[in-house]
């Protein structure tokens, strides 16, 4: 399975609620640039999940209108909840894109790559592409790409 962790683009600092925070103009540009990169690399049957936060929905809509909102990946989500939502390691689809938040995305990346939950930073608008595979009777996670927002 391919698991793509895409952190929402830059959002305003304050709003009436955390879930209603909107992308800034810089964030909209970040989302467009990341979406352009993803369009060239994603298989057409990728499943895309977005947090219910407005900033993640606005980020993913730069890519497509074909996505599902998943409460399991809302701000503050637990690693286990996110991994259950994507069906790791077998996958609910061969490729799943998660448009979510820090620190959850960093915790997921560190857990899958090291077996420990460490607060790894993922920049706003950044993409981490991980691949799960079976080797030598065990499961491995391989980094396929790490794309910071300034390189999309």
C-alpha positions in Angstrom: 0.0 0.0 0.0 1.0 3.6 -0.6 0.2 6.1 2.1 0.6 9.7 1.2 0.6 12.2 4.1 -0.3 15.7 2.9 -0.3 18.4 5.5 -2.8 21.2 4.9 -1.4 24.3 3.4 -0.9 27.5 5.4 -4.0 28.7 7.2 -5.1 31.7 9.1 -4.0 31.7 12.8 -7.4 32.4 14.3 -11.0 31.9 13.4 -14.3 31.4 15.3 -13.3 27.7 15.7 -10.2 25.7 14.9 -12.2 23.7 12.3 -13.3 26.8 10.5 -9.8 28.2 9.9 -9.3 29.1 6.2 -6.3 29.0 3.9 -4.3 32.2 3.5 -3.5 33.4 0.0 0.0 31.8 0.4 -1.7 28.6 1.5 -3.9 28.5 -1.6 -0.7 28.8 -3.7 1.0 26.0 -1.7 -2.1 23.8 -2.2 -2.1 24.4 -5.9 1.6 23.7 -6.2 1.3 20.4 -4.2 -1.8 19.4 -6.2 0.1 19.9 -9.4 2.9 17.6 -8.2 0.4 15.0 -7.0 -1.5 15.1 -10.3 1.6 13.9 -12.1 2.3 11.1 -9.6 -0.9 9.8 -8.2 -2.6 6.7 -9.8 -6.1 7.5 -11.0 -7.7 5.2 -8.4 -6.1 6.8 -5.3 -8.5 7.2 -2.4 -8.3 10.7 -0.9 -9.3 11.3 2.7 -9.5 14.8 4.3 -10.0 16.0 7.8 -13.3 17.8 8.4 -11.3 21.1 9.0 -12.0 23.8 6.4 -8.2 24.2 5.7 -7.8 20.5 4.8 -10.9 20.6 2.6 -9.6 23.7 0.8 -6.2 22.1 0.4 -7.6 18.9 -1.1 -10.0 20.8 -3.4 -6.9 22.2 -5.1 -6.4 18.6 -6.3 -9.9 17.2 -6.8 -13.5 17.2 -5.7 -13.3 13.4 -5.4 -12.5 12.9 -1.7 -14.1 11.7 1.5 -14.1 13.6 4.8 -13.0 11.4 7.6 -13.5 12.4 11.2 -10.8 9.9 12.2 -8.2 12.3 10.9 -9.5 15.5 12.5 -7.1 17.7 14.4 -5.7 15.8 17.4 -6.4 12.4 15.9 -4.5 9.4 17.3 -2.0 7.5 15.2 -4.1 4.3 15.6 -7.3 6.0 14.4 -5.6 7.4 11.3 -4.0 4.0 10.5 -7.4 2.3 11.0 -9.0 4.8 8.6 -6.6 4.0 5.8 -6.5 0.2 6.6 -2.7 0.1 7.2 -0.8 -2.0 6.2 -3.1 -3.7 3.7 -5.0 -0.6 2.7 -8.6 0.3 2.0 -7.1 1.1 -1.4 -3.7 0.6 -3.0 -2.9 4.3 -2.6 -4.5 6.4 0.1 -3.9 10.2 0.4 -4.5 11.7 3.9 -4.9 15.4 4.0 -4.4 16.2 7.7 -2.7 17.9 10.5 0.4 18.1 12.7 1.4 16.6 15.0 -0.6 13.5 13.9 1.0 13.2 10.5 4.5 13.5 12.0 3.6 10.9 14.6 2.4 8.5 11.9 5.5 8.9 9.8 7.8 8.3 12.8 5.8 5.3 13.9 5.8 3.6 10.5 9.5 4.3 9.9 11.0 3.7 13.4 8.3 2.0 15.5 8.3 5.0 17.9 5.9 8.0 18.0 8.2 11.0 17.8 7.0 14.5 16.9 8.5 14.8 13.4 7.8 18.1 11.7 6.0 18.1 8.4 5.8 21.6 6.9 2.5 23.1 5.9 1.7 22.0 2.4 4.3 19.2 2.6 3.9 15.7 1.3 5.4 12.4 2.6 4.9 9.3 0.4 5.4 6.1 2.3 5.1 2.6 0.9 4.3 -0.5 2.9 5.6 -3.8 1.7 6.4 -7.4 2.7 10.1 -8.5 2.7 11.8 -11.4 4.3 8.6 -12.5 6.2 8.1 -9.0 7.7 6.5 -5.7 7.0 8.7 -2.7 6.0 7.9 0.9 5.4 9.8 2.6 2.6 10.1 6.4 2.0 9.2 7.0 -1.7 9.2 10.8 -1.5 9.3 13.8 0.9 8.3 16.9 -0.9 8.4 20.2 1.1 6.1 22.9 -0.1 8.9 25.0 -1.6 9.9 22.2 -4.0 6.4 21.4 -5.5 
